[in-house]
Amino acid sequence: MEETDKSDTKRKMLNALEESLSIVTLAAQKAGIHRSTHYQWMQDDLEYKKQVEELNNVCLDFAESKLFDNMRKNKETSTIFFLKTRGKNRGYVERQEIDLGTDNHFRVEIVDPLNEDTKE
């Protein structure tokens, strides 16, 4: 493929990614390429990769705006999802997450408040 043709095809792919909210299979079909070509371009062309990553961020922004719209409409599920993903530091989690740091060691201490022998 000539460089001009490749450049035009990359532009078509970028436009198709924008229209498809970054769904690679749909965009590749619309641009007339195989999806593996897109991933090869991502590896070989840093400028193309940068543009794709920017489109991905725009899609995330769009999805977040829809989430916020639903929250404003008092959609409880959207609020719960938001709190589970963005409110973790305030305790909105279903499970405990333990950061082991870099040494992968931790200490577990089991305290039995019902056992009279442990009371001081």
Biopython code that builds the backbone (N, CA, C, O; Angstrom):
import numpy as np
from Bio.PDB.StructureBuilder import StructureBuilder

atoms = [
    (1, "MET", "N", (0.849, -1.177, 0.000)),
    (1, "MET", "CA", (0.000, 0.000, 0.000)),
    (1, "MET", "C", (0.895, 1.240, 0.000)),
    (1, "MET", "O", (1.832, 1.346, 0.791)),
    (2, "GLU", "N", (0.589, 2.170, -0.898)),
    (2, "GLU", "CA", (1.373, 3.400, -0.965)),
    (2, "GLU", "C", (1.139, 4.240, 0.287)),
    (2, "GLU", "O", (0.106, 4.124, 0.946)),
    (3, "GLU", "N", (2.119, 5.088, 0.603)),
    (3, "GLU", "CA", (2.054, 5.894, 1.824)),
    (3, "GLU", "C", (0.817, 6.794, 1.853)),
    (3, "GLU", "O", (0.191, 6.951, 2.901)),
    (4, "THR", "N", (0.454, 7.398, 0.683)),
    (4, "THR", "CA", (-0.723, 8.267, 0.624)),
    (4, "THR", "C", (-1.994, 7.464, 0.874)),
    (4, "THR", "O", (-2.885, 7.908, 1.598)),
    (5, "ASP", "N", (-2.071, 6.279, 0.270)),
    (5, "ASP", "CA", (-3.233, 5.416, 0.475)),
    (5, "ASP", "C", (-3.332, 4.986, 1.937)),
    (5, "ASP", "O", (-4.415, 4.960, 2.521)),
    (6, "LYS", "N", (-2.175, 4.650, 2.515)),
    (6, "LYS", "CA", (-2.164, 4.228, 3.918)),
    (6, "LYS", "C", (-2.626, 5.375, 4.814)),
    (6, "LYS", "O", (-3.393, 5.163, 5.754)),
    (7, "SER", "N", (-2.165, 6.572, 4.525)),
    (7, "SER", "CA", (-2.552, 7.739, 5.311)),
    (7, "SER", "C", (-4.056, 7.990, 5.201)),
    (7, "SER", "O", (-4.715, 8.282, 6.199)),
    (8, "ASP", "N", (-4.596, 7.876, 3.988)),
    (8, "ASP", "CA", (-6.041, 8.048, 3.792)),
    (8, "ASP", "C", (-6.823, 6.969, 4.540)),
    (8, "ASP", "O", (-7.864, 7.246, 5.136)),
    (9, "THR", "N", (-6.314, 5.746, 4.502)),
    (9, "THR", "CA", (-6.993, 4.640, 5.182)),
    (9, "THR", "C", (-6.940, 4.827, 6.691)),
    (9, "THR", "O", (-7.911, 4.532, 7.389)),
    (10, "LYS", "N", (-5.817, 5.312, 7.195)),
    (10, "LYS", "CA", (-5.723, 5.587, 8.632)),
    (10, "LYS", "C", (-6.726, 6.664, 9.024)),
    (10, "LYS", "O", (-7.380, 6.552, 10.061)),
    (11, "ARG", "N", (-6.853, 7.698, 8.213)),
    (11, "ARG", "CA", (-7.817, 8.769, 8.485)),
    (11, "ARG", "C", (-9.231, 8.206, 8.492)),
    (11, "ARG", "O", (-10.038, 8.554, 9.354)),
    (12, "LYS", "N", (-9.536, 7.323, 7.516)),
    (12, "LYS", "CA", (-10.852, 6.684, 7.474)),
    (12, "LYS", "C", (-11.097, 5.864, 8.746)),
    (12, "LYS", "O", (-12.191, 5.878, 9.310)),
    (13, "MET", "N", (-10.072, 5.164, 9.176)),
    (13, "MET", "CA", (-10.196, 4.346, 10.380)),
    (13, "MET", "C", (-10.428, 5.220, 11.599)),
    (13, "MET", "O", (-11.275, 4.899, 12.433)),
    (14, "LEU", "N", (-9.705, 6.303, 11.718)),
    (14, "LEU", "CA", (-9.890, 7.218, 12.849)),
    (14, "LEU", "C", (-11.312, 7.794, 12.855)),
    (14, "LEU", "O", (-11.945, 7.889, 13.906)),
    (15, "ASN", "N", (-11.803, 8.176, 11.675)),
    (15, "ASN", "CA", (-13.176, 8.690, 11.586)),
    (15, "ASN", "C", (-14.187, 7.611, 11.970)),
    (15, "ASN", "O", (-15.164, 7.877, 12.670)),
    (16, "ALA", "N", (-13.932, 6.382, 11.496)),
    (16, "ALA", "CA", (-14.832, 5.276, 11.814)),
    (16, "ALA", "C", (-14.789, 4.946, 13.305)),
    (16, "ALA", "O", (-15.819, 4.612, 13.891)),
    (17, "LEU", "N", (-13.616, 5.035, 13.923)),
    (17, "LEU", "CA", (-13.514, 4.811, 15.369)),
    (17, "LEU", "C", (-14.334, 5.852, 16.127)),
    (17, "LEU", "O", (-15.008, 5.531, 17.106)),
    (18, "GLU", "N", (-14.273, 7.081, 15.673)),
    (18, "GLU", "CA", (-15.034, 8.138, 16.329)),
    (18, "GLU", "C", (-16.532, 7.872, 16.210)),
    (18, "GLU", "O", (-17.271, 8.034, 17.180)),
    (19, "GLU", "N", (-16.975, 7.470, 15.037)),
    (19, "GLU", "CA", (-18.400, 7.213, 14.809)),
    (19, "GLU", "C", (-18.894, 5.982, 15.578)),
    (19, "GLU", "O", (-20.052, 5.930, 15.991)),
    (20, "SER", "N", (-18.019, 4.999, 15.766)),
    (20, "SER", "CA", (-18.423, 3.744, 16.414)),
    (20, "SER", "C", (-18.115, 3.721, 17.911)),
    (20, "SER", "O", (-18.201, 2.673, 18.551)),
    (21, "LEU", "N", (-17.760, 4.874, 18.463)),
    (21, "LEU", "CA", (-17.359, 4.965, 19.878)),
    (21, "LEU", "C", (-16.207, 4.019, 20.196)),
    (21, "LEU", "O", (-16.188, 3.366, 21.239)),
    (22, "SER", "N", (-15.260, 3.961, 19.288)),
    (22, "SER", "CA", (-14.005, 3.203, 19.431)),
    (22, "SER", "C", (-14.180, 1.687, 19.428)),
    (22, "SER", "O", (-13.332, 0.975, 19.965)),
    (23, "ILE", "N", (-15.238, 1.190, 18.847)),
    (23, "ILE", "CA", (-15.389, -0.254, 18.692)),
    (23, "ILE", "C", (-14.614, -0.652, 17.441)),
    (23, "ILE", "O", (-15.015, -0.344, 16.319)),
    (24, "VAL", "N", (-13.494, -1.343, 17.656)),
    (24, "VAL", "CA", (-12.523, -1.594, 16.596)),
    (24, "VAL", "C", (-13.109, -2.419, 15.460)),
    (24, "VAL", "O", (-12.891, -2.087, 14.295)),
    (25, "THR", "N", (-13.845, -3.483, 15.761)),
    (25, "THR", "CA", (-14.376, -4.340, 14.698)),
    (25, "THR", "C", (-15.287, -3.567, 13.759)),
    (25, "THR", "O", (-15.161, -3.679, 12.539)),
    (26, "LEU", "N", (-16.208, -2.780, 14.319)),
    (26, "LEU", "CA", (-17.113, -1.989, 13.488)),
    (26, "LEU", "C", (-16.356, -0.951, 12.669)),
    (26, "LEU", "O", (-16.627, -0.766, 11.483)),
    (27, "ALA", "N", (-15.418, -0.283, 13.303)),
    (27, "ALA", "CA", (-14.654, 0.753, 12.612)),
    (27, "ALA", "C", (-13.809, 0.157, 11.482)),
    (27, "ALA", "O", (-13.735, 0.724, 10.392)),
    (28, "ALA", "N", (-13.180, -0.975, 11.744)),
    (28, "ALA", "CA", (-12.346, -1.615, 10.722)),
    (28, "ALA", "C", (-13.187, -2.019, 9.520)),
    (28, "ALA", "O", (-12.765, -1.842, 8.377)),
    (29, "GLN", "N", (-14.371, -2.560, 9.770)),
    (29, "GLN", "CA", (-15.261, -2.928, 8.664)),
    (29, "GLN", "C", (-15.627, -1.702, 7.847)),
    (29, "GLN", "O", (-15.615, -1.742, 6.616)),
    (30, "LYS", "N", (-15.948, -0.626, 8.521)),
    (30, "LYS", "CA", (-16.333, 0.602, 7.822)),
    (30, "LYS", "C", (-15.157, 1.186, 7.027)),
    (30, "LYS", "O", (-15.351, 1.730, 5.940)),
    (31, "ALA", "N", (-13.943, 1.072, 7.571)),
    (31, "ALA", "CA", (-12.755, 1.615, 6.895)),
    (31, "ALA", "C", (-12.225, 0.666, 5.822)),
    (31, "ALA", "O", (-11.358, 1.041, 5.032)),
    (32, "GLY", "N", (-12.742, -0.558, 5.795)),
    (32, "GLY", "CA", (-12.319, -1.511, 4.769)),
    (32, "GLY", "C", (-10.979, -2.173, 5.059)),
    (32, "GLY", "O", (-10.244, -2.534, 4.140)),
    (33, "ILE", "N", (-10.667, -2.329, 6.345)),
    (33, "ILE", "CA", (-9.410, -2.997, 6.708)),
    (33, "ILE", "C", (-9.713, -4.124, 7.692)),
    (33, "ILE", "O", (-10.811, -4.208, 8.242)),
    (34, "HIS", "N", (-8.737, -4.974, 7.898)),
    (34, "HIS", "CA", (-8.866, -6.007, 8.920)),
    (34, "HIS", "C", (-8.476, -5.377, 10.252)),
    (34, "HIS", "O", (-7.614, -4.500, 10.306)),
    (35, "ARG", "N", (-9.112, -5.825, 11.314)),
    (35, "ARG", "CA", (-8.819, -5.232, 12.627)),
    (35, "ARG", "C", (-7.360, -5.407, 13.031)),
    (35, "ARG", "O", (-6.834, -4.582, 13.778)),
    (36, "SER", "N", (-6.696, -6.448, 12.561)),
    (36, "SER", "CA", (-5.280, -6.643, 12.886)),
    (36, "SER", "C", (-4.415, -5.528, 12.291)),
    (36, "SER", "O", (-3.362, -5.191, 12.834)),
    (37, "THR", "N", (-4.870, -4.964, 11.174)),
    (37, "THR", "CA", (-4.144, -3.826, 10.583)),
    (37, "THR", "C", (-4.145, -2.651, 11.553)),
    (37, "THR", "O", (-3.126, -1.986, 11.737)),
    (38, "HIS", "N", (-5.282, -2.405, 12.164)),
    (38, "HIS", "CA", (-5.381, -1.329, 13.157)),
    (38, "HIS", "C", (-4.380, -1.554, 14.287)),
    (38, "HIS", "O", (-3.670, -0.628, 14.677)),
    (39, "TYR", "N", (-4.317, -2.770, 14.811)),
    (39, "TYR", "CA", (-3.411, -3.049, 15.928)),
    (39, "TYR", "C", (-1.947, -2.961, 15.495)),
    (39, "TYR", "O", (-1.085, -2.582, 16.288)),
    (40, "GLN", "N", (-1.669, -3.306, 14.254)),
    (40, "GLN", "CA", (-0.308, -3.160, 13.737)),
    (40, "GLN", "C", (0.060, -1.680, 13.653)),
    (40, "GLN", "O", (1.170, -1.289, 14.013)),
    (41, "TRP", "N", (-0.866, -0.869, 13.180)),
    (41, "TRP", "CA", (-0.631, 0.582, 13.138)),
    (41, "TRP", "C", (-0.416, 1.132, 14.540)),
    (41, "TRP", "O", (0.410, 2.024, 14.738)),
    (42, "MET", "N", (-1.148, 0.611, 15.509)),
    (42, "MET", "CA", (-0.984, 1.061, 16.889)),
    (42, "MET", "C", (0.448, 0.804, 17.374)),
    (42, "MET", "O", (1.001, 1.599, 18.134)),
    (43, "GLN", "N", (1.034, -0.293, 16.939)),
    (43, "GLN", "CA", (2.408, -0.616, 17.335)),
    (43, "GLN", "C", (3.442, 0.196, 16.560)),
    (43, "GLN", "O", (4.459, 0.614, 17.114)),
    (44, "ASP", "N", (3.175, 0.411, 15.284)),
    (44, "ASP", "CA", (4.184, 1.000, 14.400)),
    (44, "ASP", "C", (4.138, 2.523, 14.298)),
    (44, "ASP", "O", (5.149, 3.142, 13.968)),
    (45, "ASP", "N", (3.000, 3.132, 14.570)),
    (45, "ASP", "CA", (2.814, 4.562, 14.317)),
    (45, "ASP", "C", (2.372, 5.253, 15.612)),
    (45, "ASP", "O", (1.205, 5.185, 15.998)),
    (46, "LEU", "N", (3.318, 5.912, 16.268)),
    (46, "LEU", "CA", (3.020, 6.553, 17.552)),
    (46, "LEU", "C", (1.983, 7.671, 17.437)),
    (46, "LEU", "O", (1.188, 7.870, 18.356)),
    (47, "GLU", "N", (1.981, 8.394, 16.333)),
    (47, "GLU", "CA", (1.006, 9.468, 16.142)),
    (47, "GLU", "C", (-0.404, 8.883, 15.994)),
    (47, "GLU", "O", (-1.363, 9.402, 16.565)),
    (48, "TYR", "N", (-0.514, 7.807, 15.230)),
    (48, "TYR", "CA", (-1.802, 7.121, 15.081)),
    (48, "TYR", "C", (-2.281, 6.625, 16.442)),
    (48, "TYR", "O", (-3.444, 6.806, 16.802)),
    (49, "LYS", "N", (-1.380, 6.000, 17.194)),
    (49, "LYS", "CA", (-1.718, 5.485, 18.523)),
    (49, "LYS", "C", (-2.205, 6.620, 19.429)),
    (49, "LYS", "O", (-3.182, 6.461, 20.162)),
    (50, "LYS", "N", (-1.531, 7.745, 19.376)),
    (50, "LYS", "CA", (-1.913, 8.901, 20.194)),
    (50, "LYS", "C", (-3.320, 9.378, 19.837)),
    (50, "LYS", "O", (-4.110, 9.712, 20.720)),
    (51, "GLN", "N", (-3.628, 9.408, 18.549)),
    (51, "GLN", "CA", (-4.958, 9.848, 18.113)),
    (51, "GLN", "C", (-6.037, 8.851, 18.550)),
    (51, "GLN", "O", (-7.131, 9.250, 18.949)),
    (52, "VAL", "N", (-5.725, 7.558, 18.472)),
    (52, "VAL", "CA", (-6.669, 6.529, 18.905)),
    (52, "VAL", "C", (-6.917, 6.650, 20.407)),
    (52, "VAL", "O", (-8.060, 6.569, 20.855)),
    (53, "GLU", "N", (-5.863, 6.842, 21.179)),
    (53, "GLU", "CA", (-6.013, 6.980, 22.632)),
    (53, "GLU", "C", (-6.842, 8.211, 22.984)),
    (53, "GLU", "O", (-7.623, 8.178, 23.935)),
    (54, "GLU", "N", (-6.682, 9.284, 22.236)),
    (54, "GLU", "CA", (-7.483, 10.485, 22.465)),
    (54, "GLU", "C", (-8.954, 10.209, 22.165)),
    (54, "GLU", "O", (-9.836, 10.661, 22.895)),
    (55, "LEU", "N", (-9.214, 9.467, 21.093)),
    (55, "LEU", "CA", (-10.597, 9.083, 20.779)),
    (55, "LEU", "C", (-11.188, 8.218, 21.886)),
    (55, "LEU", "O", (-12.359, 8.368, 22.237)),
    (56, "ASN", "N", (-10.387, 7.319, 22.433)),
    (56, "ASN", "CA", (-10.853, 6.480, 23.542)),
    (56, "ASN", "C", (-11.238, 7.338, 24.742)),
    (56, "ASN", "O", (-12.233, 7.060, 25.410)),
    (57, "ASN", "N", (-10.460, 8.371, 25.015)),
    (57, "ASN", "CA", (-10.781, 9.282, 26.116)),
    (57, "ASN", "C", (-12.076, 10.041, 25.850)),
    (57, "ASN", "O", (-12.873, 10.253, 26.763)),
    (58, "VAL", "N", (-12.285, 10.447, 24.607)),
    (58, "VAL", "CA", (-13.521, 11.142, 24.248)),
    (58, "VAL", "C", (-14.713, 10.212, 24.462)),
    (58, "VAL", "O", (-15.758, 10.639, 24.954)),
    (59, "CYS", "N", (-14.554, 8.942, 24.093)),
    (59, "CYS", "CA", (-15.636, 7.968, 24.290)),
    (59, "CYS", "C", (-15.930, 7.760, 25.775)),
    (59, "CYS", "O", (-17.090, 7.656, 26.174)),
    (60, "LEU", "N", (-14.881, 7.700, 26.584)),
    (60, "LEU", "CA", (-15.078, 7.575, 28.027)),
    (60, "LEU", "C", (-15.792, 8.796, 28.596)),
    (60, "LEU", "O", (-16.669, 8.674, 29.450)),
    (61, "ASP", "N", (-15.408, 9.971, 28.113)),
    (61, "ASP", "CA", (-16.081, 11.199, 28.548)),
    (61, "ASP", "C", (-17.565, 11.152, 28.196)),
    (61, "ASP", "O", (-18.417, 11.541, 28.994)),
    (62, "PHE", "N", (-17.860, 10.669, 26.989)),
    (62, "PHE", "CA", (-19.257, 10.555, 26.555)),
    (62, "PHE", "C", (-20.026, 9.605, 27.471)),
    (62, "PHE", "O", (-21.130, 9.915, 27.919)),
    (63, "ALA", "N", (-19.429, 8.444, 27.743)),
    (63, "ALA", "CA", (-20.083, 7.454, 28.606)),
    (63, "ALA", "C", (-20.290, 8.015, 30.015)),
    (63, "ALA", "O", (-21.342, 7.806, 30.620)),
    (64, "GLU", "N", (-19.294, 8.724, 30.534)),
    (64, "GLU", "CA", (-19.444, 9.338, 31.855)),
    (64, "GLU", "C", (-20.553, 10.376, 31.856)),
    (64, "GLU", "O", (-21.290, 10.494, 32.836)),
    (65, "SER", "N", (-20.681, 11.126, 30.778)),
    (65, "SER", "CA", (-21.746, 12.129, 30.722)),
    (65, "SER", "C", (-23.116, 11.460, 30.750)),
    (65, "SER", "O", (-24.048, 11.986, 31.358)),
    (66, "LYS", "N", (-23.246, 10.307, 30.100)),
    (66, "LYS", "CA", (-24.508, 9.557, 30.127)),
    (66, "LYS", "C", (-24.777, 9.012, 31.538)),
    (66, "LYS", "O", (-25.915, 9.007, 32.006)),
    (67, "LEU", "N", (-23.719, 8.559, 32.197)),
    (67, "LEU", "CA", (-23.857, 8.092, 33.573)),
    (67, "LEU", "C", (-24.354, 9.222, 34.465)),
    (67, "LEU", "O", (-25.263, 9.023, 35.271)),
    (68, "PHE", "N", (-23.762, 10.411, 34.325)),
    (68, "PHE", "CA", (-24.178, 11.554, 35.134)),
    (68, "PHE", "C", (-25.616, 11.971, 34.808)),
    (68, "PHE", "O", (-26.367, 12.372, 35.697)),
    (69, "ASP", "N", (-25.996, 11.874, 33.523)),
    (69, "ASP", "CA", (-27.389, 12.156, 33.153)),
    (69, "ASP", "C", (-28.333, 11.221, 33.913)),
    (69, "ASP", "O", (-29.349, 11.655, 34.457)),
    (70, "ASN", "N", (-27.983, 9.941, 33.942)),
    (70, "ASN", "CA", (-28.823, 8.977, 34.652)),
    (70, "ASN", "C", (-28.862, 9.252, 36.150)),
    (70, "ASN", "O", (-29.904, 9.099, 36.787)),
    (71, "MET", "N", (-27.729, 9.658, 36.708)),
    (71, "MET", "CA", (-27.707, 9.981, 38.135)),
    (71, "MET", "C", (-28.618, 11.169, 38.416)),
    (71, "MET", "O", (-29.316, 11.185, 39.429)),
    (72, "ARG", "N", (-28.619, 12.159, 37.532)),
    (72, "ARG", "CA", (-29.484, 13.328, 37.708)),
    (72, "ARG", "C", (-30.959, 12.940, 37.617)),
    (72, "ARG", "O", (-31.821, 13.604, 38.193)),
    (73, "LYS", "N", (-31.238, 11.863, 36.889)),
    (73, "LYS", "CA", (-32.614, 11.363, 36.762)),
    (73, "LYS", "C", (-32.955, 10.389, 37.891)),
    (73, "LYS", "O", (-33.967, 9.689, 37.844)),
    (74, "ASN", "N", (-32.088, 10.359, 38.906)),
    (74, "ASN", "CA", (-32.286, 9.494, 40.080)),
    (74, "ASN", "C", (-32.323, 8.008, 39.739)),
    (74, "ASN", "O", (-33.061, 7.244, 40.361)),
    (75, "LYS", "N", (-31.539, 7.606, 38.765)),
    (75, "LYS", "CA", (-31.423, 6.180, 38.437)),
    (75, "LYS", "C", (-30.465, 5.565, 39.454)),
    (75, "LYS", "O", (-29.255, 5.784, 39.410)),
    (76, "GLU", "N", (-31.030, 4.804, 40.353)),
    (76, "GLU", "CA", (-30.282, 4.272, 41.495)),
    (76, "GLU", "C", (-29.088, 3.416, 41.060)),
    (76, "GLU", "O", (-28.016, 3.501, 41.659)),
    (77, "THR", "N", (-29.265, 2.602, 40.034)),
    (77, "THR", "CA", (-28.184, 1.728, 39.574)),
    (77, "THR", "C", (-26.970, 2.544, 39.134)),
    (77, "THR", "O", (-25.832, 2.167, 39.413)),
    (78, "SER", "N", (-27.207, 3.643, 38.457)),
    (78, "SER", "CA", (-26.098, 4.492, 38.015)),
    (78, "SER", "C", (-25.365, 5.097, 39.202)),
    (78, "SER", "O", (-24.138, 5.195, 39.198)),
    (79, "THR", "N", (-26.115, 5.501, 40.211)),
    (79, "THR", "CA", (-25.494, 6.068, 41.408)),
    (79, "THR", "C", (-24.654, 5.014, 42.129)),
    (79, "THR", "O", (-23.540, 5.296, 42.570)),
    (80, "ILE", "N", (-25.191, 3.805, 42.245)),
    (80, "ILE", "CA", (-24.445, 2.725, 42.896)),
    (80, "ILE", "C", (-23.167, 2.422, 42.119)),
    (80, "ILE", "O", (-22.100, 2.266, 42.712)),
    (81, "PHE", "N", (-23.273, 2.338, 40.799)),
    (81, "PHE", "CA", (-22.092, 2.080, 39.972)),
    (81, "PHE", "C", (-21.037, 3.156, 40.175)),
    (81, "PHE", "O", (-19.852, 2.860, 40.334)),
    (82, "PHE", "N", (-21.478, 4.402, 40.166)),
    (82, "PHE", "CA", (-20.544, 5.517, 40.363)),
    (82, "PHE", "C", (-19.836, 5.403, 41.704)),
    (82, "PHE", "O", (-18.617, 5.559, 41.781)),
    (83, "LEU", "N", (-20.588, 5.136, 42.749)),
    (83, "LEU", "CA", (-19.988, 5.052, 44.083)),
    (83, "LEU", "C", (-19.026, 3.868, 44.191)),
    (83, "LEU", "O", (-17.984, 3.979, 44.835)),
    (84, "LYS", "N", (-19.361, 2.742, 43.571)),
    (84, "LYS", "CA", (-18.476, 1.571, 43.625)),
    (84, "LYS", "C", (-17.168, 1.803, 42.877)),
    (84, "LYS", "O", (-16.136, 1.237, 43.236)),
    (85, "THR", "N", (-17.210, 2.639, 41.833)),
    (85, "THR", "CA", (-15.998, 2.854, 41.043)),
    (85, "THR", "C", (-15.222, 4.095, 41.463)),
    (85, "THR", "O", (-13.991, 4.087, 41.457)),
    (86, "ARG", "N", (-15.925, 5.152, 41.826)),
    (86, "ARG", "CA", (-15.242, 6.397, 42.155)),
    (86, "ARG", "C", (-15.252, 6.718, 43.644)),
    (86, "ARG", "O", (-14.569, 7.644, 44.083)),
    (87, "GLY", "N", (-16.029, 5.956, 44.431)),
    (87, "GLY", "CA", (-16.136, 6.246, 45.850)),
    (87, "GLY", "C", (-15.450, 5.219, 46.729)),
    (87, "GLY", "O", (-15.752, 5.112, 47.918)),
    (88, "LYS", "N", (-14.528, 4.465, 46.149)),
    (88, "LYS", "CA", (-13.848, 3.413, 46.911)),
    (88, "LYS", "C", (-13.139, 3.957, 48.141)),
    (88, "LYS", "O", (-13.155, 3.328, 49.200)),
    (89, "ASN", "N", (-12.521, 5.116, 48.006)),
    (89, "ASN", "CA", (-11.774, 5.667, 49.138)),
    (89, "ASN", "C", (-12.689, 6.107, 50.280)),
    (89, "ASN", "O", (-12.216, 6.426, 51.371)),
    (90, "ARG", "N", (-13.997, 6.123, 50.026)),
    (90, "ARG", "CA", (-14.964, 6.449, 51.071)),
    (90, "ARG", "C", (-15.697, 5.210, 51.578)),
    (90, "ARG", "O", (-16.647, 5.319, 52.353)),
    (91, "GLY", "N", (-15.251, 4.028, 51.135)),
    (91, "GLY", "CA", (-15.808, 2.792, 51.650)),
    (91, "GLY", "C", (-16.901, 2.168, 50.815)),
    (91, "GLY", "O", (-17.508, 1.187, 51.244)),
    (92, "TYR", "N", (-17.177, 2.702, 49.631)),
    (92, "TYR", "CA", (-18.210, 2.129, 48.779)),
    (92, "TYR", "C", (-17.633, 0.991, 47.936)),
    (92, "TYR", "O", (-17.439, 1.127, 46.728)),
    (93, "VAL", "N", (-17.367, -0.124, 48.598)),
    (93, "VAL", "CA", (-16.840, -1.314, 47.917)),
    (93, "VAL", "C", (-17.583, -2.535, 48.426)),
    (93, "VAL", "O", (-18.073, -2.556, 49.556)),
    (94, "GLU", "N", (-17.661, -3.548, 47.582)),
    (94, "GLU", "CA", (-18.307, -4.790, 47.993)),
    (94, "GLU", "C", (-17.307, -5.759, 48.605)),
    (94, "GLU", "O", (-17.692, -6.692, 49.310)),
    (95, "ARG", "N", (-16.053, -5.543, 48.343)),
    (95, "ARG", "CA", (-15.027, -6.434, 48.876)),
    (95, "ARG", "C", (-13.851, -5.596, 49.330)),
    (95, "ARG", "O", (-13.671, -4.467, 48.874)),
    (96, "GLN", "N", (-13.074, -6.130, 50.201)),
    (96, "GLN", "CA", (-11.870, -5.440, 50.656)),
    (96, "GLN", "C", (-10.765, -5.636, 49.631)),
    (96, "GLN", "O", (-10.550, -6.748, 49.147)),
    (97, "GLU", "N", (-10.085, -4.588, 49.311)),
    (97, "GLU", "CA", (-8.923, -4.651, 48.447)),
    (97, "GLU", "C", (-7.706, -4.364, 49.295)),
    (97, "GLU", "O", (-7.645, -3.352, 49.992)),
    (98, "ILE", "N", (-6.728, -5.270, 49.231)),
    (98, "ILE", "CA", (-5.523, -5.134, 50.036)),
    (98, "ILE", "C", (-4.347, -4.871, 49.120)),
    (98, "ILE", "O", (-4.045, -5.673, 48.236)),
    (99, "ASP", "N", (-3.686, -3.748, 49.332)),
    (99, "ASP", "CA", (-2.488, -3.409, 48.572)),
    (99, "ASP", "C", (-1.293, -3.955, 49.324)),
    (99, "ASP", "O", (-0.976, -3.493, 50.421)),
    (100, "LEU", "N", (-0.624, -4.943, 48.733)),
    (100, "LEU", "CA", (0.506, -5.574, 49.397)),
    (100, "LEU", "C", (1.802, -4.798, 49.213)),
    (100, "LEU", "O", (2.828, -5.163, 49.787)),
    (101, "GLY", "N", (1.770, -3.757, 48.439)),
    (101, "GLY", "CA", (2.999, -2.998, 48.189)),
    (101, "GLY", "C", (3.950, -3.789, 47.323)),
    (101, "GLY", "O", (3.526, -4.575, 46.475)),
    (102, "THR", "N", (5.212, -3.586, 47.531)),
    (102, "THR", "CA", (6.202, -4.252, 46.682)),
    (102, "THR", "C", (6.783, -5.516, 47.282)),
    (102, "THR", "O", (7.328, -6.345, 46.552)),
    (103, "ASP", "N", (6.682, -5.689, 48.601)),
    (103, "ASP", "CA", (7.309, -6.861, 49.210)),
    (103, "ASP", "C", (6.365, -8.060, 49.316)),
    (103, "ASP", "O", (6.805, -9.159, 49.655)),
    (104, "ASN", "N", (5.070, -7.864, 49.031)),
    (104, "ASN", "CA", (4.070, -8.933, 49.038)),
    (104, "ASN", "C", (3.961, -9.658, 50.376)),
    (104, "ASN", "O", (3.631, -10.843, 50.412)),
    (105, "HIS", "N", (4.233, -8.964, 51.467)),
    (105, "HIS", "CA", (4.084, -9.540, 52.799)),
    (105, "HIS", "C", (3.018, -8.773, 53.564)),
    (105, "HIS", "O", (2.912, -7.551, 53.458)),
    (106, "PHE", "N", (2.237, -9.506, 54.329)),
    (106, "PHE", "CA", (1.291, -8.858, 55.212)),
    (106, "PHE", "C", (1.087, -9.739, 56.442)),
    (106, "PHE", "O", (1.368, -10.937, 56.424)),
    (107, "ARG", "N", (0.599, -9.123, 57.493)),
    (107, "ARG", "CA", (0.409, -9.809, 58.769)),
    (107, "ARG", "C", (-1.078, -9.826, 59.087)),
    (107, "ARG", "O", (-1.763, -8.810, 58.957)),
    (108, "VAL", "N", (-1.570, -10.983, 59.502)),
    (108, "VAL", "CA", (-2.971, -11.114, 59.880)),
    (108, "VAL", "C", (-3.034, -11.394, 61.372)),
    (108, "VAL", "O", (-2.386, -12.312, 61.875)),
    (109, "GLU", "N", (-3.824, -10.591, 62.071)),
    (109, "GLU", "CA", (-4.018, -10.805, 63.500)),
    (109, "GLU", "C", (-5.503, -11.041, 63.726)),
    (109, "GLU", "O", (-6.341, -10.211, 63.375)),
    (110, "ILE", "N", (-5.816, -12.194, 64.322)),
    (110, "ILE", "CA", (-7.204, -12.521, 64.585)),
    (110, "ILE", "C", (-7.493, -12.214, 66.050)),
    (110, "ILE", "O", (-6.827, -12.721, 66.953)),
    (111, "VAL", "N", (-8.492, -11.378, 66.261)),
    (111, "VAL", "CA", (-8.858, -10.974, 67.611)),
    (111, "VAL", "C", (-10.221, -11.564, 67.920)),
    (111, "VAL", "O", (-11.182, -11.359, 67.178)),
    (112, "ASP", "N", (-10.295, -12.293, 69.013)),
    (112, "ASP", "CA", (-11.551, -12.904, 69.448)),
    (112, "ASP", "C", (-12.033, -12.169, 70.691)),
    (112, "ASP", "O", (-11.560, -12.446, 71.793)),
    (113, "PRO", "N", (-12.967, -11.237, 70.528)),
    (113, "PRO", "CA", (-13.413, -10.461, 71.688)),
    (113, "PRO", "C", (-14.228, -11.295, 72.679)),
    (113, "PRO", "O", (-14.452, -10.853, 73.806)),
    (114, "LEU", "N", (-14.670, -12.476, 72.290)),
    (114, "LEU", "CA", (-15.474, -13.314, 73.191)),
    (114, "LEU", "C", (-14.637, -14.196, 74.082)),
    (114, "LEU", "O", (-15.130, -14.729, 75.076)),
    (115, "ASN", "N", (-13.375, -14.354, 73.736)),
    (115, "ASN", "CA", (-12.492, -15.212, 74.523)),
    (115, "ASN", "C", (-12.019, -14.433, 75.747)),
    (115, "ASN", "O", (-11.339, -13.415, 75.613)),
    (116, "GLU", "N", (-12.375, -14.904, 76.924)),
    (116, "GLU", "CA", (-12.040, -14.221, 78.170)),
    (116, "GLU", "C", (-10.530, -14.181, 78.443)),
    (116, "GLU", "O", (-10.045, -13.268, 79.111)),
    (117, "ASP", "N", (-9.786, -15.171, 77.927)),
    (117, "ASP", "CA", (-8.345, -15.244, 78.189)),
    (117, "ASP", "C", (-7.593, -14.090, 77.551)),
    (117, "ASP", "O", (-6.503, -13.750, 78.011)),
    (118, "THR", "N", (-8.135, -13.475, 76.507)),
    (118, "THR", "CA", (-7.417, -12.402, 75.831)),
    (118, "THR", "C", (-7.659, -11.051, 76.464)),
    (118, "THR", "O", (-6.976, -10.083, 76.130)),
    (119, "LYS", "N", (-8.624, -10.963, 77.379)),
    (119, "LYS", "CA", (-8.906, -9.679, 78.022)),
    (119, "LYS", "C", (-7.826, -9.360, 79.041)),
    (119, "LYS", "O", (-7.338, -10.241, 79.749)),
    (120, "GLU", "N", (-7.473, -8.127, 79.102)),
    (120, "GLU", "CA", (-6.443, -7.707, 80.061)),
    (120, "GLU", "C", (-7.055, -7.101, 81.277)),
    (120, "GLU", "O", (-6.339, -6.691, 82.190)),
]
sb = StructureBuilder()
sb.init_structure("model")
sb.init_model(0)
sb.init_chain("A")
sb.init_seg("    ")
for serial, (resi, resn, name, xyz) in enumerate(atoms, 1):
    if name == "N":
        sb.init_residue(resn, " ", resi, " ")
    sb.init_atom(name, np.array(xyz, "f"), 0.0, 1.0, " ", f" {name:<3s}", serial, name[0])
structure = sb.get_structure()
